[in-house]
């Protein structure tokens, strides 16, 4: 497997674009994104488990119920959620794009992200679609990536090439964070494309399995969004024998998918609202996978630990506290904690109690931009990783006045 | 029932004091508190459900296993948690106070609050105890209240008088917040005293029942502390017939207790770390008590909603989002949301969708210091209240560098 350029256009037969259509006031911010496959593709998706669901998710779920899709349209600046006419508007977006591209409206995936509970006007979208479609190109992945950004400060895209049945395949993805991020059995907005041939069933299986250890282990602020969605389109244009069952090819596909999703998790966490640091909590030695996952996720969700990391303060008591209230079945007297970064590693707790350590070294390690929090839970065989970020003044600033 | 002065010394036969003994560097901050009953009292307590438990909790649990206690000693500045010799130190605190007061060490409740994982030195406590005991008085409640404060900015104490079996009884309490506050089947540090006569069993029953709708419905930052504890001492000196079963007297006792605990919840929430506002979320119309409680608590725990309240932004979509991911079984299409304060009430959402409202009025309402978030979940008979605070720059500041 190799990292390549091109994002969601790295795979054969995919074109993309992103434009400013006027949903947002800032005319320099693209607010409408489009990804199109030359041919209908296998489609799979996972959605938020929040009971309050964005209207676009309901329309998308219906549209890909046959396992097929050909285009993804997504606006930013308005979530089209908790609006009385939300379904109608989301359906309208599909109709408009289908008409312009001459494809079936039921082959369109629709997504929205932004403020909840403000009516979404179809007019700017209607007037933006001709330019959006006219500008579709195999170089447009980054414009689509920009079009779905909300409070994100960095574009999140990547792609890999890999081999299936002797054929070179490609897979790429884009994502948006960066607040209301605490996926629960689903995730924030992520769109992944591949030219690998895989049946809709196996594609859904791959995605549903992958997110358990990737997006579901990510949290920016503990708030599970109403509009979370990950969608994968696989158009088969790489020409590999279609994957229809588990086996070597499915494993290779899973590996490529996991490479994309783990990196997108890291990108989303590192660009969390107001974040100055990417936190990666690695739990090892657990007796069960569940204990490892729950412990790691609890640590990166703790507001107190997140604030301590912002201050580069090796306040490991907050790590133990977060493990203790996580609900994970662990033996506190066996817990060890270390902090690791490019500057080195410092162990601060062994067997559930503090040990002497160099505060200077700890400070130096924690001043880095990427911090690993290593928690050792005992002698068990299970481990898990969770991703998050620090809690900063800017998180409060961004969210104290996001809507107005 | 009447509100009276005196805090934990309002009840007959209780004296208290608080001194600076040197655990903290700041010589103007009292860091050691003591509450003493003239006679052994019925004692009840509830503790944190965090698996990581402070050593003082383990010693206290043992000491009051016979349902009796006579004194409460508590230091601030160090939690005595995750220390290899923690139990020995907590036991040492009991021994020292018992010796000085000539009571049994096993009748002492011991508590600690502050940084986790730093060894607690007994020397300053040993040298502070003579002055602490010498200064015990019926006017010392406020000194004890000061002695247990950590990042609290206000003293939290109150008292009531009430009648049982024709006798006037008194009950008072003190509390400390103000970070790592998300009680789970227990609570932060609260000490309550009363001169009512009640058996240890009924006292425990009253306390365990009360906290379900009070301290367990309070959250500052989602972090369940390792050292949470509420203790009630009832010394019987009011002379009422001892309460040994449910009935009219037990109900009157519960009412007095609930008055104390609800007000302490409000005080703790309003003085949450960095907080500028007290948030009170009142859920009504739920089909089950659980749905009402889970919904209300989820709303006041949302970082996004807390930040919006700091910015006086009527971003009600975050309220719906938080109800949606709470796990409560609710019908989203029936949810209504209003914001209320001394400036009036504004309804912002009906039947799960936004409605037109005056942004000016909403802003005026949300600029107040005490905000009620009213969520109507349907036509059911159940309601619940949860308390919290806004998320501010100062929360990040306080916790970015608490330890060093």
Interface residues (C-beta under 8 A of the other chain):
Chain A: X48 X49 X50 X51 X52 X53 X79 X81 X82 X83 X84 X115 X116 X117 X118 X119 X179 X180 X182 X184 X221 X222 X223 X224 X225 X226 X301 X302 X303 X304 X307 X308 X310 X311 X313 X314 X315 X316 X317 X318 X320 X321 X322 X323 X324 X325 X330 X332 X349 X352 X353 X354 X359 X391 X392 X393 X395 X396 X397 X398 X399 X400 X401 X402 X403 X404
Chain B: X48 X49 X50 X51 X52 X53 X79 X81 X82 X83 X84 X115 X116 X117 X118 X119 X179 X180 X182 X184 X221 X222 X223 X224 X225 X226 X301 X302 X303 X304 X307 X308 X310 X311 X313 X314 X315 X316 X317 X318 X320 X321 X322 X323 X324 X325 X330 X332 X349 X352 X353 X354 X359 X391 X392 X393 X395 X396 X397 X398 X399 X400 X401 X402 X403 X404
